[in-house]
Amino acid sequence: MSEPMVPLNIAVLTVSDTRTEETDRSGQALVERLINAGHTLAEKRIVPDDVYRIRAVVANWIAEADVQVVITTGGTGFTGRDSTPEAISVLLDKRIEGFGERFRQLSGEEIGSSTIQSRCLGGLANTTVVFCLPGSTGACRTGWDGILAEQLDSRHKPCNFANLVIPGRGQHG
């Protein structure tokens, strides 16, 4: 990788009815990883598991020219309050079908068949890529280390999502 990595502006949203900044280990794990990778934290927020509050925050970030990536953690399971996929899917112009598939493949190695309960998803909205991860710290590590670290690195070949959101590039690799 001879060319320098282009840092991205990444917003992190934790979806939880109970977590605070002090207890949000999943959101903090994502923040630490993105900063250690050389990216910039655009903003970090925590919202309750409510379709409209989640959608409002993410829609605002998608509309911001300086937010290139949104990563959510939480609300992707099957309990009554889990609503992140319903909140986000209507905002996406294109879905990244392989994101959920690859996540469940990696996660299955760690938690077995329970991974089928993960409704994580990814997609492109406007010029922003959006990734929705489960709320556990382990799931955030799996998603970042196994997929996002490479796909958000502008040097990763043969293709990556970073080059789709970097102004003036607009292509995979």
C-alpha positions in Angstrom: 0.0 0.0 0.0 2.1 2.8 -1.3 -0.5 5.5 -1.4 -1.6 7.2 1.8 -5.0 6.3 3.4 -7.6 8.9 3.0 -9.3 9.4 6.5 -13.1 9.3 6.5 -15.5 11.3 8.7 -17.5 8.6 10.6 -20.5 9.1 12.8 -21.4 6.5 15.5 -24.9 6.0 16.8 -25.6 3.7 19.8 -29.2 2.5 19.9 -30.2 1.6 23.4 -32.8 2.3 26.0 -30.4 1.8 28.9 -26.8 2.8 27.9 -25.2 6.1 28.8 -21.8 7.5 27.6 -20.3 5.9 30.7 -21.7 2.4 30.0 -21.6 2.4 26.2 -18.8 -0.1 25.6 -19.9 -1.0 22.0 -20.0 2.6 20.8 -16.6 3.3 22.5 -15.1 0.2 20.9 -16.1 1.5 17.5 -14.8 5.0 18.2 -11.5 3.6 19.4 -11.1 1.4 16.3 -12.0 4.1 13.8 -9.6 6.6 15.4 -6.8 4.0 15.7 -7.3 3.3 11.9 -6.7 7.0 11.2 -10.3 8.1 10.6 -12.1 11.1 12.2 -15.1 10.8 14.6 -17.6 13.2 13.1 -20.1 12.7 15.9 -21.2 10.1 18.5 -24.7 9.9 19.9 -26.9 7.5 21.9 -30.7 7.3 21.2 -33.4 5.1 22.5 -34.6 2.2 20.4 -37.3 4.2 18.7 -37.8 3.9 14.9 -38.3 7.7 14.4 -35.6 8.9 16.6 -33.1 6.6 15.0 -34.2 7.5 11.6 -34.1 11.3 12.3 -30.5 11.1 13.6 -29.2 9.0 10.7 -31.2 11.0 8.1 -29.5 14.2 9.4 -26.1 12.6 9.1 -26.8 11.4 5.6 -27.7 14.9 4.6 -24.5 16.3 6.1 -21.8 16.7 3.4 -19.0 16.1 6.0 -20.3 12.7 7.3 -19.1 10.0 4.9 -19.9 6.9 7.0 -22.5 6.1 9.7 -22.1 3.1 11.9 -24.9 2.1 14.3 -24.7 -0.4 17.1 -27.7 -1.9 18.7 -31.4 -2.6 17.9 -30.7 -5.3 15.3 -32.1 -8.3 17.1 -35.6 -9.7 17.4 -36.9 -8.3 20.7 -40.0 -6.1 20.7 -37.9 -2.8 20.9 -35.3 -3.8 18.3 -36.0 -1.5 15.3 -32.8 -0.3 13.8 -33.2 -2.2 10.5 -36.8 -0.8 10.1 -35.5 2.7 10.8 -32.6 2.6 8.5 -33.7 0.5 5.5 -36.1 3.1 4.1 -33.2 5.6 4.0 -31.0 3.5 1.8 -30.7 4.0 -2.0 -28.8 0.7 -2.4 -28.4 -2.2 0.1 -25.1 -3.9 0.6 -26.4 -7.5 0.8 -23.0 -9.0 1.3 -22.4 -7.0 4.5 -25.0 -8.9 6.6 -24.0 -12.2 5.0 -20.3 -11.7 5.7 -21.0 -10.5 9.2 -23.1 -13.6 10.0 -20.4 -15.8 8.5 -17.7 -14.3 10.8 -20.0 -14.1 13.8 -21.0 -17.8 13.4 -17.5 -18.8 14.1 -17.8 -17.0 17.4 -21.4 -17.6 18.6 -22.6 -20.4 16.4 -26.2 -20.5 15.2 -27.3 -17.6 17.4 -25.8 -15.4 14.6 -29.0 -15.9 12.6 -30.8 -13.5 14.9 -28.6 -10.7 13.7 -30.4 -8.4 11.3 -27.3 -6.2 10.7 -27.3 -4.4 7.4 -25.4 -2.0 5.2 -26.2 0.3 2.4 -25.5 3.5 0.5 -27.7 6.6 1.1 -26.9 9.8 -0.8 -23.1 9.7 -0.7 -22.9 8.1 2.7 -22.3 4.4 3.5 -24.3 3.2 6.5 -23.6 0.0 8.5 -25.9 -1.3 11.3 -24.2 -3.7 13.8 -25.6 -5.6 16.7 -25.2 -4.0 20.1 -22.7 -6.3 21.8 -19.1 -5.2 22.0 -18.0 -8.5 20.5 -20.2 -7.9 17.5 -18.8 -4.4 17.0 -15.2 -5.9 17.1 -16.2 -8.6 14.7 -17.8 -6.1 12.3 -15.0 -3.6 12.4 -12.1 -6.0 12.5 -13.5 -8.5 10.0 -15.1 -6.1 7.4 -15.1 -2.4 8.1 -11.4 -1.9 8.7 -10.6 -3.0 5.2 -13.7 -1.7 3.4 -13.3 1.8 4.9 -9.6 1.9 3.9 -9.1 3.8 0.6 -6.1 1.6 -0.2 -7.8 -1.8 0.1 -7.9 -3.7 -3.2 -9.5 -4.8 -5.3 -12.4 -2.6 -4.1 -13.6 -0.7 -1.1 -16.4 1.5 0.1 -14.1 4.4 1.1 -13.6 5.4 -2.5 -17.3 5.7 -3.1 -17.7 8.4 -0.5 -14.4 10.3 -1.0 -15.3 13.5 -3.0 -14.0 13.3 -6.5 -13.5 9.5 -6.6 -17.0 8.0 -6.7 -15.8 4.5 -7.6 -14.9 1.2 -5.9 -11.1 1.1 -6.0 
